[in-house]
Amino acid sequence: MDLADSIRKVEESSQLANASLPPIPGRMLLVDGDGLAYSCAGSDDTDPGQARINVLTKIEAAMRAGRCERACILLTMPGSHKGHRFAVATVKAYQGQRSSGRRPKNWAYLRNLLENSKLPYPIVRTYTAEADDLFGRAGKSLGWDNVVILTEDKDMQMVPGHHLSWRDLNYVWVPEDAWEINAHGKVFGRKWFWLQMLQGDTADNVPGLPGFFDAKGAFKPVGPKTAEKFLADCKDEFEARATVLGLYRNTYDDKAGEHLAEQAVLLWMRRDAYSSWMDVFRPGHPLDGWALDPAFQEIARRVEEADKLNIGVTVCPPCPES
């Protein structure tokens, strides 16, 4: 049996029933394409045709659960400088711990389908940002109530919109002005960004705040429990920013602003049309008002040096509007 026959037969045996509730006009499912290639690949015994069906079945099920009229896959392309995050990171190499040795057998096959638009859904590919950033950009453009986010990446917990959990499609709504929403054992809303500013993101090798000096002068590491303890009494972003900056000063002294800005640029899920590194400094965003700070200028210098190495910025293609 050739691959085409394998795909056809599995498709015929895996048609999903129609959802009991109709789609909401205009609502779009945003799917993490980077995650699809890993999670839908199956085991070493999985047929490529079945891996393809796994992708389609996952998207169809999420569209029904989110009552979506359409879907769009967001994909980071090979060679992307990921919004200049590689140039910005100095404490640890951005994603420096990742290895291609852990990829499942059908990963390359699914990546080929995604990179060459061989699936029945529009695919937005970026060479200059991360797929993660495209979630925020699409939500900002289309309206937060019009997007449903499907990803396994915890970074998107700071992004407004309708969220579906990757494995079981549990739902949570995150308004644009949400500070903290606790659902399914996770924190959603802007507080999640500030928690990451302390605890970091091990998946992307972003350290956050590596530690702090306690009252006795002992250096203590910062993990999720410590980060939550520090921010437990913060009611909004103003209080969180002051608390986190104070902790960075405790550790880095007069270099606190520079280190805080670096981590913020790495962790913030960007929302502007260019997925620009400076989006975190824009009005209403976490470092609003910092654009005149020397920390901003230092990061701008690193990005400029990267651009001289022909790592330029181009506009990402837009998400489908209709």
N, C-alpha and C positions, 0 to 999 in steps of 0.2 A: 504494500500500500504506500503510495507516495504521500508527500507532505500535504498537498492540496486535498486529497481524499481524507487524510487524517483530520484536518481542520473541519471539513464539511461534516463528517460523521459525528465528531464531538459536538459541533454546533447543533446538529439535529437532536442530539440526546440531552442538551443542556439548556433548552429554551426556558426562560423564567416566566412565571405567571404575571399578568398585568397587576399593577398596584391597585389597591382598593380605593385610594384617594387620587384625584386627578393632579397632574402637574400644575404648578403655579406659573402663570404666564411670565416669561422673561427670566425666571430663576435659572441660574447656571451652576452646575457642579464643577468645581475646580479640583483637579486630581493631580497629585504629586507623581509625575512621571518617573522621577528618579527612584521613588519607592516601588513603583509597579514592577520594574525590571528585577528587583530583588524578591519581593514578596510573592509574586505570581509565577516565578520560575519553577517552583516545585522541587522535587528531589532529583537525584541523578538518574532515576528511572522514569522521570516524567517526559512524555513525548512533547516535542516543540509545539505541535498543534494544540495539545492540552494546555501548555503554558499560555498560548495566545488566547484560548478560551477562558482561562483563569482571569486574564486582564479584562476581557469583555464582560464576563459574568460579574466581576467586582464592580465595574462601572455601572452596569445596568441595575444591580442591586442598590447601589448608593443613589442613583438617580431616583429610584422609586422611594427609598427611605427619606430622601431630602425633597421629594416632590419637585424635581427639577425638569424643566422643559428641554434642556440641552446640557452638554458637557464639554469641557475643554481640558486638555492635558497640558501641564506645565513642565518643561524639561530643561535641565542644565546641559549644555552641549560640551563636548570635550574641548579643553583648551580655554574655557572661560576663566577670566581673572576674578570672577565672582564678586563684581563690584569693588575691585581693588582691595579686597580683604587680605590677599597675600601680601600686598605692599604695606598695608596699615599695621598688620600684626608684628610686634617686636618681642613681646614677652615669651610667646610660644609660636611656632610656625603654624599658621592657620591650616587645619585639617592635616597637620604633619604626621599624625599617627596612623593615617589610613593606609590600607594595603589592598591591592587588587587580588591577593591570594584567597580572599574569603568569598569570592563571587560564585554563585551557583552555576550549574552547567548551562542552563538556558538563558542566563543573563545576557550574553552577547547577542543571542537571537532576538530577545525582546528589545534590547537597545537598538538593534538595527531597524526593527519595525517602528519604534518611536522616532528615531532620528530621521527616518525617511518617509514619515507620514503614511505608513502602511496599515493604519487602523481607521475604523470608520468614525473618528472623532477629530475635530481640529486640534492641532498640537502647536503650542507656542514655545518656540525654542529660543533660548538666550545664550549668547556667546560672551556676554559682558556682565552678567549678574548671576544670581542663583535662582533656581525655580522658587525657592522660599520667598524671595522678594516679590515675585510675580503675583503671589496671593494677595499681598497688601495692595499692590498696584491695581489689580483687577477689581478688588473690593471698593477701592476709592473711586475708580472710574465708573463702575456699573452700579454702585450703591451697595452698602453692606447688607441690606436686607435681601438683595438679589443674588447673593452668592452663597454657596454651600461648600465648605472646605473639607476635603478628604485627604488626610495625610497622617503618617505615623510620626512625623517630626514634631517634637514638642515645642520647637521655636514658634510655630504658628499659634500657640496658645495666647500670644499677645495680640493677635490680629482679630479685629472685629468680624462678625459674620455668623452664619449658621455653621456649626461644626458637627461632623460625624466622626466617631472613633473609627480607626482603620480596620479593626478586626471584627467588631460586633455592631457597628453602625449606631452606637449610642449617641444621642443628640444633646446639644447645648447651644443656646443662643447667647452671643456675646455682643452687646451694644457697643457703639463707638466710644461712649463715655464711661464704660465699665472700668472700675478700679480693681475689684476682686470678685470673681465668681468661682465657687468651688463645685465641681461636678465630676463624677466618676473617678474620684481620688486625685484630681488634678486642679491646679490653679489656672484660671483663665483671666484675661484682662491685662491692664497696664501693669499691675503689680508683678505679673510674671516676668516682665522685662527687668524690673529692679531686683527681683530674686536672682535672676541669671547674672546680673551685674555683680552680685556677691558670690554665688556658688559656681558660676561659670557654666560651660557647656562642654562636657567631655566628648560628645560625639563630633564636635568640630574643633577640639583641642583649644578651646577658648578658656583661659584660666579664671576669668572674673577676678575676684580679690583672693590671692593665695592664702592670706592669713592676716592676723591683727595682733597687736601687743595688748595683753590684758593689764589689769591694774598692778600686777606684780612684775610686769615687764616680760612675761613669758609669751613667746610667739605661738598663737593658736591657729590651726587651719580653719577655713570656712567651708562648710558643706551645706547641704540642703536644710538640715535642722537648725544650724546656726543662722543661716540666712533668714529663715522664717522667724526665728526668735528676734532678730534685729528689726525686722519690718512688721512685727505683729501689731504694734500700736500705731502704725502709719495709716492715716485715713485717705490719703491722696498722694498724687505725684510730688507735690511741693514738699511734703514731709519726708517722703521716701528719698528724694534727691538730696535733701539736707543730711539725712541719716547716712546715706551711702557715701556722700562726699566726705563726711566726717570720718568714716572708717577708712577711706582711701588716704586721707591726710594722716591718720594714725600709722599707716603702713609706709606710705611713700613720701611723706613730708611735703617739700615744695614741688615735687613731681606728681602730686596727686591728681591735678587737673589733666595733665597729659595722659596719665594711665587710665583715668576714668573715661576720657574722651575716646581713647583707643578701644577700650572694651565696648563702649556704647556703639561705635561705628560697626564693630564686628557683630554685635548681637541684635541690633535693631532690624526688624523686618520692614524694609523700605516701601514707600507708598507712592512716590512720584513716578512720572512717566519714564524717567531715565534710570531708575533704581540707583540713584546717585549716593555716594558715600556720605554726602553732607545732609541727607534727608533727616537724620536724627536731630539736626540743629534747627530745623525749620519751625515756624510758629506752631504751637500746639503739640510739638513733639518733645521727647524727654529732655533734650539739651537746648531748648528754646532760650535764646538770649546769649548763647555761648559763642556765636560766630565771630566775635571780636576778641575772644580769649586766645592767648598764645598757643594753647593746646590745639585749637582749630587750625592755626597757621602751620603748626608742626605736621599735622596729618596731611594738610594740603601739600606741603613740601614733599612728603613721601609719595603721594599720588602723582605729583608732577614728575618726580624722578622715574616712577614706573612708566608714565606715558612716554618718556624719552626713550624707553626700551621697546617702543612700539606696542605697548599694552594700552591702546586707546579706548575711548568710550564711544560706542555707537548706540543708536536708539534701538531698544528691544521692540520686536514686532508687537502690535496691539492684540489684546484678546478680542475674539469675535464679538461684535456689537449686536449681531442679529443672527 
